[in-house]
Amino acid sequence: MTVTDISHPAPASPTLLDGPALWPAQAHTPTVLGRQLVVERGAGSWLYTTDGRRLFDGTAGLWHANVGHGRPELAQAAYDQMRQLETFHIFARYANDKALELGEVLAEISPIDRAKLILNSGGSDAIDVACKLARRHWQREGRGSKKIILSREFAYHGLHAFGTSIAGLEFNREGYGSESLVPETARISLNDPAQVEALITELGPENIAALVTEAVQGTGGVNPPAPGYLEAISRLCKEHDILLILDEVITGFGRMGTMFAAEYYGLEPDMITFAKGVTSGYAPLGGVMVAPRLWEPFYQDSPNTPIFRHGATYAGHATACAVALKHMEILESERLVPRVGELAGVLGSALDNLASQNPLVAQVRYAGLLGGVTLSDQLSAEQVCDDLVELGFIGRPLRGNTIQISPPFITTDSELLDFVAAISQAITERGAK
């Protein structure tokens, strides 16, 4: 009897399906997998990858690494707090001491007088809470028709259900079964108050709960507001009894050279959402600063006082709050907010020079320590950002063929100038190919 060996088929060639288990965020996976840069260490304004690269963090991660990477005092704050109490929730009659302490600190520096703080885990969380509270406010007031949330063209407000629905970037709204996960939303003009007023009239102010706006648009292309625009829409909100929600997830805690952009632009919002800059990304934390007209009805000593039915397991997370408290000390002791004002001048001059000297630059925009370089149609911002990596710098492509500039507050003048020079070099070399 002859025994025939049964051979197993040769293994198939590796494919993208055999890649890492981690699903990359906001990525066209076929063009990302196999060429990911894996960051393993950070120090100051610099990052180090597993393949030996040293890269200047020209975007402060996703707009958040304001005090730079590798700060031992923030790591120590987290360690000390975890040794004592990692966290305990803040539901009903319970609280933890660090959440209470942080609430007082943030209320003290808030542009909203007598603000109350709702804490959670990030910017998308904060937008969801703010939009829910806006609609809850009008329901409680007996004006339940006020449901619509207005937001601006090219707006980005995170990617939870409300954030996705009020996005002014259409590609973030597509593919979920309808135009919006939450249908009662509408987009307003990027910079034309007359169009905003016309839309309010068309929709009926009796149907509009709130208007949400970034002070300076980030992901939408680094779009500072046109002169007088924010003041005009703030006035329209007051005239038509529409709540104004100012999204300061990027601008909050110093990015404009003031603690908040509300101060920079002289605004009086009903709510301010915040996240990234409250801890510089050393712990996931965000929240909403809430004006008295919204919170006072929930604080009345009455059996009929309503409950705002919102809360999350990690709201007021003790370790995140301890990190935020130490982070506030660093901003103060190192005078990093006024330092941003100095860097803003360096950035503005450098970008103006870039625009005047490089014909492949279509436009530059800047406000505070935020900059955007929009390229001519001959070039791709994504390709130029890839080229920047080879020069030792990290930029990020944004909507409108724009390169993001938002380095840490600890960046030196020379590092910032070198970054802008590298952008110019990458644009010129890419244009010559």
Secondary structure, DSSP 4 states (H G I P E B T S, - for coil): -PPPP-PPPPPPPP-GGGS-SS--TT--HHHHTT----EEEEEBTEEEETTS-EEEETTHHHHT-TT-B--HHHHHHHHHHHHH-S----STT---HHHHHHHHHHHHH-SSTT-EEEEESSHHHHHHHHHHHHHHHHHHTT-TT--EEEEETT----SSHHHHHT-SSGGGTTTSSSS-SS-SEEEE-SS-HHHHHHHHHHH-GGGEEEEEEESSBSTTT-BPPPTTHHHHHHHHHHHTT-EEEEE-TTTTTTTTSSS-HHHHHT---SEEEE-GGGTTTSS--EEEEE-HHHHGGGS-SSTT--------TTTT-HHHHHHHHHHHHHHHHTTHHHHHHHHHHHHHHHHHHHHHH-TTEEEEEEETTEEEEEEPTTS-HHHHHHHHHHHTEE-EEETTTEEEE---TT--HHHHHHHHHHHHHHHHHHHT-
